[in-house]
Amino acid sequence: MLSKPNILMATLVISTLFSTAHATSFQEGTQYTKLNTVSSEAPDVVEFFSFYCGPCYLFNETYHIGNTIRSNLPDGAQFVKYHVGAMGSLGNELTEAWSVAMVLGIQDKIEKPLFEGVQKDRAINSIQDIEKVFNTAGITPQQYEKTRGSLPVKSLIYKQNEAVKSLRVTGTPAVYVSGKYLINNGGVSLSSGDSIELYPKRFSSLVNYLLIEQP
């Protein structure tokens, strides 16, 4: 969690981001919603996504939301991406695959291929197809199977599924901050004439605002 000694530095970061994004103010009910129940076990910032979700693909490949949030977080804050297994015929298997990627530290290598294999090429229709993506990323079948059955992977699967329940996730992509705020993706809107690059900057500014300014 974000520690108090980092607040001053974080405030400087968020002020810079606000200036860059031309943000004026954020309002509850417009850009974000305060949850009725706080999830104390939630990461500082978590994005829930599904490889079956079209807008999630845009979040990742067009807007680069996750990378922008991660690169602008204040010191001590954590950003993670959790897969929602309820969507699609291989939803649970893809949650497992994402857990394997997290354990191996190769999320960046397999995220886009999995998105495109599911949504664009329609090439992922079995566990074996998922494994092929990892093979292309340099993970041998033996290494993949060994990691699949490991305790860290099983723990991550459980953690992701429990987070979905705890935060009552009903759609994707969904970004939660401090276990008590849900960002309204449509509320972080662009004005006429704004460049597309401004959207992730505003999104990141809102995340930091909720991390630092909101109790």
MDAnalysis code that builds the backbone (N, CA, C; Angstrom):
import MDAnalysis as mda
import numpy as np

u = mda.Universe.empty(645, n_residues=215, atom_resindex=np.repeat(np.arange(215), 3), trajectory=True)
u.add_TopologyAttr("name", ["N", "CA", "C"] * 215)
u.add_TopologyAttr("resid", np.arange(1, 216))
u.add_TopologyAttr("resname", ["MET", "LEU", "SER", "LYS", "PRO", "ASN", "ILE", "LEU", "MET", "ALA", "THR", "LEU", "VAL", "ILE", "SER", "THR", "LEU", "PHE", "SER", "THR", "ALA", "HIS", "ALA", "THR", "SER", "PHE", "GLN", "GLU", "GLY", "THR", "GLN", "TYR", "THR", "LYS", "LEU", "ASN", "THR", "VAL", "SER", "SER", "GLU", "ALA", "PRO", "ASP", "VAL", "VAL", "GLU", "PHE", "PHE", "SER", "PHE", "TYR", "CYS", "GLY", "PRO", "CYS", "TYR", "LEU", "PHE", "ASN", "GLU", "THR", "TYR", "HIS", "ILE", "GLY", "ASN", "THR", "ILE", "ARG", "SER", "ASN", "LEU", "PRO", "ASP", "GLY", "ALA", "GLN", "PHE", "VAL", "LYS", "TYR", "HIS", "VAL", "GLY", "ALA", "MET", "GLY", "SER", "LEU", "GLY", "ASN", "GLU", "LEU", "THR", "GLU", "ALA", "TRP", "SER", "VAL", "ALA", "MET", "VAL", "LEU", "GLY", "ILE", "GLN", "ASP", "LYS", "ILE", "GLU", "LYS", "PRO", "LEU", "PHE", "GLU", "GLY", "VAL", "GLN", "LYS", "ASP", "ARG", "ALA", "ILE", "ASN", "SER", "ILE", "GLN", "ASP", "ILE", "GLU", "LYS", "VAL", "PHE", "ASN", "THR", "ALA", "GLY", "ILE", "THR", "PRO", "GLN", "GLN", "TYR", "GLU", "LYS", "THR", "ARG", "GLY", "SER", "LEU", "PRO", "VAL", "LYS", "SER", "LEU", "ILE", "TYR", "LYS", "GLN", "ASN", "GLU", "ALA", "VAL", "LYS", "SER", "LEU", "ARG", "VAL", "THR", "GLY", "THR", "PRO", "ALA", "VAL", "TYR", "VAL", "SER", "GLY", "LYS", "TYR", "LEU", "ILE", "ASN", "ASN", "GLY", "GLY", "VAL", "SER", "LEU", "SER", "SER", "GLY", "ASP", "SER", "ILE", "GLU", "LEU", "TYR", "PRO", "LYS", "ARG", "PHE", "SER", "SER", "LEU", "VAL", "ASN", "TYR", "LEU", "LEU", "ILE", "GLU", "GLN", "PRO"])
u.atoms.positions = np.array([
    [0.837, -1.204, 0.000],
    [0.000, 0.000, 0.000],
    [0.872, 1.254, 0.000],
    [0.308, 2.375, -0.387],
    [1.032, 3.633, -0.427],
    [1.327, 4.094, 0.984],
    [2.613, 4.343, 1.282],
    [3.013, 4.719, 2.632],
    [3.055, 6.232, 2.791],
    [2.868, 6.712, 4.025],
    [2.795, 8.144, 4.285],
    [4.072, 8.904, 3.925],
    [5.276, 8.328, 4.116],
    [6.484, 9.074, 3.757],
    [6.568, 9.448, 2.291],
    [5.754, 8.779, 1.465],
    [5.802, 9.077, 0.033],
    [4.766, 10.107, -0.402],
    [3.975, 10.616, 0.523],
    [2.876, 11.506, 0.164],
    [3.361, 12.798, -0.492],
    [4.399, 13.432, 0.059],
    [4.868, 14.701, -0.499],
    [5.375, 14.524, -1.919],
    [6.180, 13.474, -2.137],
    [6.672, 13.221, -3.482],
    [5.523, 12.883, -4.416],
    [4.579, 12.105, -3.932],
    [3.431, 11.725, -4.752],
    [2.609, 12.941, -5.140],
    [2.471, 13.884, -4.215],
    [1.706, 15.097, -4.497],
    [2.349, 15.887, -5.624],
    [3.684, 15.927, -5.638],
    [4.399, 16.605, -6.707],
    [4.137, 15.914, -8.038],
    [4.153, 14.573, -8.018],
    [3.900, 13.807, -9.231],
    [2.510, 14.081, -9.772],
    [1.539, 14.040, -8.893],
    [0.152, 14.222, -9.337],
    [-0.086, 15.645, -9.836],
    [0.581, 16.631, -9.231],
    [0.437, 18.013, -9.686],
    [0.961, 18.160, -11.102],
    [2.095, 17.504, -11.378],
    [2.666, 17.545, -12.715],
    [1.735, 16.890, -13.723],
    [1.170, 15.759, -13.331],
    [0.254, 15.059, -14.218],
    [-0.993, 15.883, -14.501],
    [-1.492, 16.543, -13.476],
    [-2.690, 17.366, -13.666],
    [-2.416, 18.450, -14.694],
    [-1.245, 19.053, -14.606],
    [-0.894, 20.116, -15.535],
    [-0.808, 19.574, -16.951],
    [-0.156, 18.403, -17.084],
    [0.018, 17.805, -18.400],
    [-1.310, 17.454, -19.034],
    [-2.208, 16.929, -18.233],
    [-3.486, 16.459, -18.769],
    [-4.545, 17.547, -18.828],
    [-4.215, 18.752, -18.370],
    [-5.166, 19.860, -18.357],
    [-6.412, 19.519, -17.544],
    [-6.224, 18.726, -16.507],
    [-7.362, 18.363, -15.661],
    [-7.736, 19.523, -14.764],
    [-9.009, 19.691, -14.502],
    [-9.457, 20.765, -13.622],
    [-9.935, 20.214, -12.300],
    [-10.876, 19.289, -12.337],
    [-11.372, 18.703, -11.099],
    [-11.981, 17.351, -11.398],
    [-12.010, 16.523, -10.376],
    [-12.636, 15.216, -10.485],
    [-13.789, 15.168, -9.504],
    [-14.904, 14.625, -9.938],
    [-16.090, 14.599, -9.094],
    [-16.605, 13.180, -8.921],
    [-16.939, 12.849, -7.680],
    [-17.569, 11.568, -7.401],
    [-18.905, 11.503, -8.135],
    [-19.155, 10.382, -8.763],
    [-20.383, 10.223, -9.533],
    [-20.210, 10.550, -11.001],
    [-19.117, 11.220, -11.334],
    [-18.840, 11.547, -12.738],
    [-17.633, 10.766, -13.242],
    [-16.473, 11.066, -12.677],
    [-15.268, 10.347, -13.085],
    [-15.025, 9.066, -12.279],
    [-15.619, 8.982, -11.109],
    [-15.413, 7.790, -10.284],
    [-16.593, 7.575, -9.347],
    [-16.686, 6.358, -8.842],
    [-17.725, 5.988, -7.887],
    [-17.067, 5.480, -6.613],
    [-17.569, 5.925, -5.471],
    [-17.083, 5.400, -4.202],
    [-17.912, 4.181, -3.844],
    [-17.240, 3.069, -3.571],
    [-17.934, 1.822, -3.290],
    [-18.583, 1.853, -1.915],
    [-19.670, 1.139, -1.786],
    [-20.353, 1.062, -0.493],
    [-19.565, 0.244, 0.518],
    [-18.832, -0.744, 0.009],
    [-18.035, -1.605, 0.874],
    [-16.579, -1.539, 0.455],
    [-15.694, -1.286, 1.401],
    [-14.261, -1.193, 1.122],
    [-13.636, -2.579, 1.175],
    [-12.795, -2.888, 0.190],
    [-12.045, -4.143, 0.176],
    [-10.625, -3.857, 0.638],
    [-10.339, -4.157, 1.886],
    [-9.047, -3.814, 2.476],
    [-7.896, -4.635, 1.902],
    [-8.203, -5.773, 1.280],
    [-7.162, -6.641, 0.738],
    [-6.815, -6.309, -0.712],
    [-7.523, -5.375, -1.310],
    [-7.297, -5.057, -2.721],
    [-5.963, -4.344, -2.909],
    [-5.319, -4.531, -4.070],
    [-4.093, -3.789, -4.376],
    [-4.385, -2.290, -4.452],
    [-3.337, -1.481, -4.435],
    [-3.522, -0.033, -4.554],
    [-4.339, 0.302, -5.799],
    [-3.924, -0.249, -6.918],
    [-4.639, -0.039, -8.186],
    [-4.713, -1.378, -8.909],
    [-5.906, -1.782, -9.288],
    [-6.064, -3.048, -9.999],
    [-6.983, -2.858, -11.196],
    [-6.541, -3.348, -12.329],
    [-7.375, -3.351, -13.534],
    [-7.874, -4.770, -13.777],
    [-9.172, -4.937, -13.835],
    [-9.765, -6.220, -14.176],
    [-10.024, -6.235, -15.681],
    [-9.640, -7.333, -16.322],
    [-9.806, -7.423, -17.769],
    [-10.105, -8.863, -18.159],
    [-10.480, -9.043, -19.410],
    [-10.669, -10.375, -19.969],
    [-10.125, -10.380, -21.386],
    [-9.496, -11.472, -21.764],
    [-8.997, -11.583, -23.129],
    [-10.136, -11.671, -24.142],
    [-11.348, -11.880, -23.677],
    [-12.524, -11.896, -24.546],
    [-13.152, -10.507, -24.697],
    [-12.652, -9.537, -23.974],
    [-13.257, -8.206, -23.899],
    [-12.626, -7.254, -24.917],
    [-13.441, -6.798, -25.891],
    [-12.943, -5.880, -26.906],
    [-12.404, -4.576, -26.345],
    [-13.155, -3.887, -25.467],
    [-12.645, -2.654, -24.872],
    [-11.358, -2.862, -24.068],
    [-11.182, -4.054, -23.500],
    [-9.943, -4.342, -22.763],
    [-8.750, -4.337, -23.715],
    [-8.970, -4.861, -24.918],
    [-7.913, -4.851, -25.929],
    [-7.552, -3.415, -26.300],
    [-8.565, -2.571, -26.450],
    [-8.315, -1.163, -26.757],
    [-7.584, -0.480, -25.605],
    [-7.977, -0.788, -24.381],
    [-7.304, -0.236, -23.205],
    [-5.814, -0.532, -23.265],
    [-5.485, -1.752, -23.693],
    [-4.101, -2.198, -23.675],
    [-3.317, -1.721, -24.892],
    [-3.893, -1.876, -26.071],
    [-3.140, -1.650, -27.303],
    [-3.290, -0.253, -27.894],
    [-4.434, 0.387, -27.689],
    [-4.650, 1.722, -28.256],
    [-4.356, 2.825, -27.251],
    [-4.886, 2.669, -26.044],
    [-4.748, 3.717, -25.036],
    [-3.591, 3.484, -24.069],
    [-3.099, 2.260, -23.986],
    [-1.973, 1.937, -23.092],
    [-2.240, 2.401, -21.661],
    [-3.461, 2.134, -21.197],
    [-3.868, 2.596, -19.871],
    [-2.982, 2.018, -18.779],
    [-2.791, 0.714, -18.800],
    [-2.009, 0.071, -17.750],
    [-0.592, 0.596, -17.661],
    [0.083, 0.696, -18.794],
    [1.463, 1.177, -18.795],
    [1.552, 2.625, -18.328],
    [0.563, 3.436, -18.705],
    [0.572, 4.840, -18.291],
    [0.355, 4.962, -16.792],
    [-0.586, 4.194, -16.261],
    [-0.806, 4.204, -14.811],
    [0.459, 3.773, -14.091],
    [1.035, 2.664, -14.534],
    [2.208, 2.098, -13.866],
    [3.392, 3.073, -13.871],
    [3.615, 3.727, -14.983],
    [4.784, 4.601, -15.104],
    [4.637, 5.899, -14.322],
    [3.416, 6.247, -13.919],
    [3.196, 7.506, -13.206],
    [2.784, 7.334, -11.749],
    [2.748, 6.104, -11.268],
    [2.365, 5.877, -9.877],
    [3.364, 6.499, -8.914],
    [2.886, 6.994, -7.787],
    [3.807, 7.476, -6.756],
    [4.602, 6.316, -6.169],
    [5.762, 6.624, -5.620],
    [6.597, 5.589, -5.019],
    [5.827, 4.826, -3.952],
    [5.978, 3.514, -3.978],
    [5.341, 2.684, -2.967],
    [3.984, 2.160, -3.358],
    [3.401, 2.675, -4.446],
    [2.084, 2.213, -4.888],
    [2.238, 1.061, -5.876],
    [1.264, 0.197, -5.901],
    [1.310, -1.005, -6.730],
    [0.150, -1.028, -7.714],
    [0.457, -1.416, -8.964],
    [-0.567, -1.605, -9.984],
    [-0.498, -3.040, -10.489],
    [-1.643, -3.719, -10.533],
    [-1.691, -5.081, -11.054],
    [-2.880, -5.220, -11.997],
    [-2.800, -6.228, -12.854],
    [-3.906, -6.552, -13.750],
    [-4.389, -7.955, -13.405],
    [-5.682, -8.082, -13.166],
    [-6.291, -9.362, -12.836],
    [-7.246, -9.780, -13.948],
    [-7.194, -11.045, -14.300],
    [-8.069, -11.567, -15.349],
    [-9.372, -12.071, -14.751],
    [-10.472, -11.783, -15.436],
    [-11.798, -12.224, -15.005],
    [-12.163, -13.487, -15.780],
    [-12.341, -14.582, -15.065],
    [-12.562, -15.864, -15.718],
    [-13.992, -16.149, -16.128],
    [-14.918, -15.264, -15.798],
    [-16.336, -15.532, -16.065],
    [-16.722, -15.346, -17.526],
    [-15.856, -14.707, -18.300],
    [-16.181, -14.425, -19.698],
    [-15.542, -15.451, -20.628],
    [-16.313, -15.958, -21.581],
    [-15.767, -16.819, -22.618],
    [-15.613, -18.271, -22.214],
    [-15.528, -19.122, -23.219],
    [-15.460, -20.564, -22.976],
    [-14.159, -20.999, -22.318],
    [-13.098, -20.225, -22.495],
    [-11.809, -20.546, -21.878],
    [-11.424, -19.504, -20.831],
    [-12.420, -18.867, -20.253],
    [-12.137, -17.807, -19.288],
    [-11.283, -18.262, -18.125],
    [-11.625, -19.381, -17.520],
    [-10.861, -19.874, -16.377],
    [-9.460, -20.316, -16.787],
    [-9.363, -20.931, -17.956],
    [-8.054, -21.356, -18.452],
    [-7.159, -20.152, -18.738],
    [-7.755, -19.059, -19.192],
    [-6.973, -17.849, -19.463],
    [-6.574, -17.150, -18.168],
    [-7.397, -17.268, -17.128],
    [-6.983, -16.762, -15.818],
    [-5.773, -17.547, -15.333],
    [-5.804, -18.843, -15.537],
    [-4.655, -19.679, -15.185],
    [-3.425, -19.270, -15.997],
    [-3.613, -19.061, -17.303],
    [-2.502, -18.660, -18.166],
    [-1.921, -17.319, -17.730],
    [-2.795, -16.383, -17.382],
    [-2.327, -15.079, -16.917],
    [-1.551, -15.231, -15.610],
    [-1.976, -16.138, -14.763],
    [-1.270, -16.394, -13.507],
    [0.114, -16.976, -13.785],
    [0.193, -17.869, -14.757],
    [1.488, -18.422, -15.157],
    [2.400, -17.305, -15.646],
    [1.853, -16.423, -16.475],
    [2.639, -15.302, -16.999],
    [3.130, -14.400, -15.875],
    [2.286, -14.159, -14.876],
    [2.678, -13.320, -13.750],
    [3.809, -13.964, -12.954],
    [3.710, -15.265, -12.728],
    [4.751, -15.973, -11.984],
    [6.071, -15.952, -12.748],
    [5.994, -16.113, -14.068],
    [7.202, -16.124, -14.897],
    [7.684, -14.724, -15.261],
    [6.861, -13.717, -14.994],
    [7.240, -12.342, -15.304],
    [7.258, -12.034, -16.789],
    [6.356, -12.645, -17.546],
    [6.349, -12.442, -19.001],
    [5.008, -11.899, -19.495],
    [4.324, -11.135, -18.653],
    [3.023, -10.597, -19.070],
    [3.128, -9.823, -20.377],
    [4.179, -9.005, -20.517],
    [4.323, -8.173, -21.710],
    [4.525, -9.008, -22.973],
    [5.053, -10.214, -22.813],
    [5.320, -11.059, -23.974],
    [4.084, -11.815, -24.459],
    [3.168, -12.078, -23.573],
    [2.033, -12.923, -23.972],
    [0.693, -12.187, -24.010],
    [0.631, -10.966, -23.449],
    [-0.659, -10.277, -23.379],
    [-1.243, -9.995, -24.764],
    [-0.471, -9.350, -25.608],
    [-0.974, -9.031, -26.947],
    [-1.256, -10.290, -27.766],
    [-0.357, -11.285, -27.794],
    [-0.666, -12.509, -28.544],
    [-1.927, -13.224, -28.063],
    [-2.171, -13.216, -26.756],
    [-3.392, -13.844, -26.258],
    [-4.626, -13.049, -26.679],
    [-4.539, -11.726, -26.582],
    [-5.657, -10.889, -27.036],
    [-5.968, -11.165, -28.509],
    [-4.927, -11.147, -29.333],
    [-5.141, -11.304, -30.770],
    [-5.547, -12.734, -31.121],
    [-5.011, -13.702, -30.386],
    [-5.379, -15.089, -30.637],
    [-6.833, -15.365, -30.323],
    [-7.346, -14.684, -29.306],
    [-8.749, -14.860, -28.921],
    [-9.675, -14.031, -29.798],
    [-9.340, -12.757, -30.003],
    [-10.282, -11.835, -30.633],
    [-10.081, -11.634, -32.134],
    [-8.844, -11.607, -32.571],
    [-8.566, -11.263, -33.963],
    [-8.423, -12.503, -34.841],
    [-7.529, -13.398, -34.443],
    [-7.240, -14.570, -35.266],
    [-8.175, -15.747, -34.983],
    [-8.863, -15.701, -33.837],
    [-9.728, -16.820, -33.419],
    [-8.939, -18.131, -33.377],
    [-7.676, -18.030, -32.976],
    [-6.791, -19.198, -33.006],
    [-6.683, -19.899, -31.662],
    [-7.261, -19.309, -30.623],
    [-7.178, -19.915, -29.293],
    [-8.524, -20.533, -28.940],
    [-8.551, -21.860, -29.022],
    [-9.790, -22.590, -28.770],
    [-9.595, -23.758, -27.807],
    [-8.393, -23.866, -27.239],
    [-8.104, -24.966, -26.328],
    [-6.919, -24.594, -25.441],
    [-6.693, -25.412, -24.422],
    [-5.529, -25.206, -23.556],
    [-4.245, -25.337, -24.367],
    [-4.247, -26.241, -25.334],
    [-3.065, -26.440, -26.168],
    [-2.746, -25.185, -26.976],
    [-3.779, -24.493, -27.437],
    [-3.565, -23.251, -28.183],
    [-2.960, -22.177, -27.282],
    [-3.410, -22.134, -26.045],
    [-2.841, -21.182, -25.081],
    [-1.371, -21.493, -24.861],
    [-1.070, -22.770, -24.716],
    [0.312, -23.193, -24.473],
    [1.221, -22.800, -25.630],
    [0.695, -22.838, -26.855],
    [1.492, -22.466, -28.026],
    [1.949, -21.014, -27.945],
    [1.107, -20.154, -27.396],
    [1.484, -18.744, -27.237],
    [2.689, -18.634, -26.311],
    [2.677, -19.404, -25.253],
    [3.808, -19.398, -24.322],
    [5.052, -19.997, -24.968],
    [4.869, -21.030, -25.780],
    [6.003, -21.626, -26.484],
    [6.671, -20.604, -27.390],
    [5.850, -19.811, -28.084],
    [6.378, -18.762, -28.961],
    [7.146, -17.714, -28.170],
    [6.747, -17.522, -26.915],
    [7.422, -16.548, -26.046],
    [8.661, -17.133, -25.377],
    [9.005, -18.376, -25.720],
    [10.222, -18.978, -25.193],
    [10.033, -19.898, -24.003],
    [8.783, -20.190, -23.661],
    [8.499, -21.087, -22.539],
    [8.240, -22.489, -23.084],
    [9.038, -23.452, -22.661],
    [8.879, -24.817, -23.153],
    [7.599, -25.441, -22.603],
    [7.063, -26.449, -23.291],
    [5.872, -27.133, -22.774],
    [6.079, -27.678, -21.368],
    [7.276, -28.191, -21.102],
    [7.570, -28.730, -19.776],
    [7.561, -27.631, -18.716],
    [8.154, -26.504, -19.057],
    [8.190, -25.379, -18.114],
    [6.785, -24.844, -17.861],
    [5.990, -24.785, -18.917],
    [4.626, -24.286, -18.768],
    [3.808, -25.205, -17.866],
    [3.887, -26.508, -18.111],
    [3.113, -27.461, -17.318],
    [3.557, -27.460, -15.861],
    [4.856, -27.369, -15.641],
    [5.372, -27.341, -14.274],
    [4.880, -26.099, -13.539],
    [4.896, -24.958, -14.226],
    [4.459, -23.707, -13.602],
    [2.951, -23.718, -13.370],
    [2.209, -24.272, -14.307],
    [0.744, -24.370, -14.175],
    [0.333, -25.049, -12.880],
    [1.059, -26.077, -12.513],
    [0.703, -26.850, -11.332],
    [1.315, -26.358, -10.042],
    [2.012, -25.223, -10.103],
    [2.732, -24.736, -8.927],
    [1.809, -24.017, -7.944],
    [2.249, -23.966, -6.704],
    [1.486, -23.285, -5.661],
    [1.324, -21.790, -5.940],
    [2.383, -21.081, -6.398],
    [2.211, -19.649, -6.694],
    [1.117, -19.383, -7.725],
    [1.006, -20.231, -8.739],
    [-0.036, -20.045, -9.754],
    [-1.411, -20.294, -9.158],
    [-1.534, -21.362, -8.393],
    [-2.823, -21.653, -7.755],
    [-3.231, -20.518, -6.814],
    [-2.243, -19.951, -6.121],
    [-2.510, -18.842, -5.209],
    [-2.983, -17.605, -5.964],
    [-2.363, -17.333, -7.114],
    [-2.755, -16.171, -7.915],
    [-4.143, -16.344, -8.519],
    [-4.466, -17.549, -8.937],
    [-5.813, -17.810, -9.456],
    [-6.845, -17.518, -8.376],
    [-6.573, -18.017, -7.186],
    [-7.486, -17.790, -6.063],
    [-7.596, -16.296, -5.754],
    [-6.458, -15.613, -5.736],
    [-6.451, -14.189, -5.403],
    [-7.264, -13.383, -6.415],
    [-7.117, -13.695, -7.691],
    [-7.862, -12.971, -8.725],
    [-9.363, -13.227, -8.613],
    [-9.728, -14.477, -8.435],
    [-11.151, -14.811, -8.321],
    [-11.786, -14.184, -7.085],
    [-11.042, -14.167, -5.981],
    [-11.556, -13.574, -4.753],
    [-11.684, -12.060, -4.881],
    [-10.743, -11.444, -5.604],
    [-10.806, -9.994, -5.804],
    [-12.031, -9.617, -6.631],
    [-12.356, -10.437, -7.626],
    [-13.560, -10.202, -8.433],
    [-14.798, -10.227, -7.546],
    [-14.847, -11.194, -6.634],
    [-15.993, -11.302, -5.722],
    [-16.015, -10.148, -4.724],
    [-14.856, -9.864, -4.137],
    [-14.781, -8.849, -3.089],
    [-15.180, -7.470, -3.596],
    [-14.724, -7.132, -4.800],
    [-15.020, -5.818, -5.371],
    [-16.292, -5.829, -6.219],
    [-16.897, -6.996, -6.328],
    [-18.162, -7.141, -7.060],
    [-18.046, -6.629, -8.495],
    [-17.033, -7.122, -9.166],
    [-16.779, -6.717, -10.548],
    [-17.884, -7.263, -11.449],
    [-18.492, -6.375, -12.218],
    [-19.589, -6.771, -13.104],
    [-19.282, -6.533, -14.580],
    [-18.159, -5.903, -14.869],
    [-17.805, -5.637, -16.252],
    [-16.333, -5.334, -16.381],
    [-15.846, -5.362, -17.614],
    [-14.446, -5.062, -17.882],
    [-14.346, -4.154, -19.107],
    [-13.276, -3.357, -19.200],
    [-12.221, -3.168, -18.207],
    [-12.728, -2.347, -17.024],
    [-12.222, -2.674, -15.853],
    [-12.626, -1.968, -14.641],
    [-11.396, -1.707, -13.787],
    [-11.192, -0.452, -13.437],
    [-10.035, -0.064, -12.624],
    [-10.512, 0.393, -11.256],
    [-10.002, -0.259, -10.229],
    [-10.345, 0.059, -8.845],
    [-9.121, 0.626, -8.136],
    [-9.356, 1.612, -7.285],
    [-8.272, 2.278, -6.561],
    [-8.507, 2.151, -5.059],
    [-7.485, 1.699, -4.361],
    [-7.507, 1.590, -2.894],
    [-8.637, 0.710, -2.367],
    [-9.187, -0.128, -3.207],
    [-10.256, -1.018, -2.780],
    [-11.557, -0.316, -2.473],
    [-11.659, 0.978, -2.837],
    [-12.887, 1.713, -2.507],
    [-13.381, 2.656, -3.592],
    [-12.671, 2.753, -4.704],
    [-13.118, 3.612, -5.797],
    [-13.105, 2.839, -7.110],
    [-14.141, 3.022, -7.906],
    [-14.214, 2.467, -9.251],
    [-14.212, 3.618, -10.241],
    [-13.274, 3.587, -11.170],
    [-13.198, 4.656, -12.161],
    [-14.257, 4.451, -13.245],
    [-14.942, 5.542, -13.584],
    [-15.918, 5.540, -14.668],
    [-15.167, 5.830, -15.966],
    [-14.933, 4.794, -16.752],
    [-14.124, 4.952, -17.962],
    [-14.665, 6.040, -18.879],
    [-15.979, 6.089, -19.032],
    [-16.590, 7.096, -19.891],
    [-16.542, 8.487, -19.303],
    [-16.414, 8.571, -17.984],
    [-16.342, 9.870, -17.319],
    [-15.026, 10.579, -17.550],
    [-13.993, 9.791, -17.857],
    [-12.685, 10.381, -18.171],
    [-12.707, 10.705, -19.660],
    [-13.485, 11.703, -20.009],
    [-13.783, 11.967, -21.418],
    [-12.807, 12.956, -22.039],
    [-12.788, 12.959, -23.360],
    [-11.994, 13.911, -24.124],
    [-12.905, 14.986, -24.699],
    [-12.374, 16.192, -24.771],
    [-13.109, 17.291, -25.391],
    [-12.819, 17.319, -26.884],
    [-13.640, 18.015, -27.613],
    [-13.435, 18.146, -29.052],
    [-12.069, 18.762, -29.331],
    [-11.305, 18.108, -30.173],
    [-9.985, 18.614, -30.515],
    [-8.863, 18.017, -29.696],
    [-9.194, 17.312, -28.606],
    [-8.164, 16.673, -27.790],
    [-7.558, 15.493, -28.543],
    [-6.272, 15.255, -28.329],
    [-5.621, 14.107, -28.941],
    [-5.911, 12.861, -28.127],
    [-5.834, 11.709, -28.777],
    [-6.127, 10.446, -28.111],
    [-5.128, 10.167, -26.990],
    [-3.914, 10.734, -27.114],
    [-2.891, 10.520, -26.098],
    [-3.261, 11.149, -24.758],
    [-4.199, 12.076, -24.781],
    [-4.574, 12.760, -23.546],
    [-5.418, 11.871, -22.634],
    [-6.138, 10.917, -23.217],
    [-7.024, 10.067, -22.403],
    [-6.259, 9.270, -21.344],
    [-5.200, 8.526, -21.699],
    [-4.477, 7.791, -20.658],
    [-3.829, 8.701, -19.624],
    [-3.428, 9.899, -20.026],
    [-2.841, 10.833, -19.061],
    [-3.887, 11.288, -18.049],
    [-5.077, 11.585, -18.532],
    [-6.154, 11.980, -17.619],
    [-6.540, 10.816, -16.706],
    [-6.569, 9.638, -17.285],
    [-6.909, 8.443, -16.515],
    [-5.900, 8.253, -15.386],
    [-4.625, 8.365, -15.722],
    [-3.558, 8.206, -14.731],
    [-3.621, 9.289, -13.666],
    [-3.938, 10.511, -14.068],
    [-4.076, 11.610, -13.110],
    [-5.187, 11.328, -12.115],
    [-6.293, 10.782, -12.611],
    [-7.413, 10.445, -11.736],
    [-7.024, 9.350, -10.748],
    [-6.316, 8.348, -11.220],
    [-5.846, 7.276, -10.334],
    [-5.001, 7.852, -9.205],
    [-4.061, 8.710, -9.551],
    [-3.189, 9.286, -8.524],
    [-3.949, 10.215, -7.584],
    [-4.910, 10.927, -8.123],
    [-5.753, 11.785, -7.282],
    [-6.463, 10.955, -6.221],
    [-7.025, 9.826, -6.629],
    [-7.739, 8.971, -5.680],
    [-6.786, 8.319, -4.685],
    [-5.595, 7.990, -5.132],
    [-4.607, 7.391, -4.233],
    [-4.147, 8.360, -3.159],
    [-3.967, 9.615, -3.549],
    [-3.299, 10.577, -2.672],
    [-4.257, 11.512, -1.953],
    [-5.238, 12.011, -2.697],
    [-6.073, 13.074, -2.155],
    [-7.313, 12.586, -1.411],
    [-7.762, 11.388, -1.729],
    [-9.007, 10.912, -1.128],
    [-8.735, 9.995, 0.062],
    [-9.373, 10.235, 1.211],
    [-9.137, 9.411, 2.400],
    [-9.745, 8.017, 2.240],
])
